[in-house]
Amino acid sequence: MNVQKLKGARVAKGYTQEHMAEKLDISTKTYNRKELGIVEFNRREIAKLVEILDLTTEEISEIFLI
């Protein structure tokens, strides 16, 4: 996972880690660990991230497949 691109997409939307954690129904600490790449996002969370951040197919590939 490209953690910098994920953070960049979040920041570009003006969202905080707290906001993202709330939307994913996880703690802020857990979100932080996932965004740093310490813990992986599960499929449900990835699907929600794509929706929340309105990611393009290219962005999805760059963030999650590289």
N, C-alpha and C positions, 0 to 999 in steps of 0.2 A: 504494500500500500504506500502511496506517495503522500506522506503526512503533510508536507508543505502545501501541496495542491489542495488537499482537503481543508486545511486551515485557511488557505487563501480564498477558497470558495465560500466558506462560512463568513469570513471577515468582509468579503465583497458584498454580501447580503446584509451586513450590519448586525449579524447575530452573535450573541455571546455563547460561551460554552454552557452557561446556565440555561439559556433558552433552548439550546439543542438537547441538553439532557432532559429537560421537561418534555419536549416533543417526543423524545425516544422512550420516555418513562423509565429513565435510569438516573442514578445520582450524578451530580456534577463531577465528583471524583472519578467515577467509572468512565464518564464521557472523556474526561481529560486523559485518562490512561489509554483509552481507545484511540483518541485523536493523536496521541504521541506514538502509537504503534506498539505499545507495551502489551495490550490485550486486543484481540481481533474483534471487529464488528461481526455480528451474526447476520444471516441473510435478511431477516426481518428488519434489522436496524439499517442495513445497506439500502433496502428498498425505501425505507422512510427517509433516509438521507437524500436519496435521489429526488424524492418528492419535495422535501422541505427546501432543498437548495436548488431545485429546478435544473438539475444537471443534464447536459447534452450527452449524447452517446459517446462523443469524443472525450468529454470530461470524465465520464464513468470509467472509460478505458484507462485514461491517464492516472486517475486516482486509485482505482481498485485492481487493475490488471497488470500494472507495471511494478 
